[in-house]
Amino acid sequence: MDYPTTPDGRYFVVAGRLWRKSDPRLSEAVLGRLVRDLMSARRAVKAAKRSGDNLSLEEARRDVDAAKVALGERGPTWWNDDTDFNRHLASNTPYADWWAEESKRSLRPESST
């Protein structure tokens, strides 16, 4: 599924909420490795929850966070200014006007030809 991306490429939007995109300066190889690390850590979170192992759960959550920071989705921003609207509703940010137009566009019925 494709999600709308803000005009500056910093965020994608899901259910009206902004989510930071990965740093576009990462090479394909590094991006692939980090995504694999993230998915492995998420599987470890699931397994730790299932087993009730709180120590493993804490460790797995740290691994998820570390992968997301390395991807640029958390931690310091990968852009020059330090503004960060991660997880904010788009309608409550400087992207509000863009999001209002984008939302209208997505509600328009496709014309059939």
Buried (B, 14 or more C-beta within 10 A) or exposed (E): EEEBEBEEEBBBBEEEBBBBBBBEEBEEEBBEBBBEBBEEBBEBBEEBEEEEEEEBBEBBBEBBBBBBEBBBBBBEBBBEEEEBBBEBBBEEBEBEEBBEEBBEEEEEEEEEE
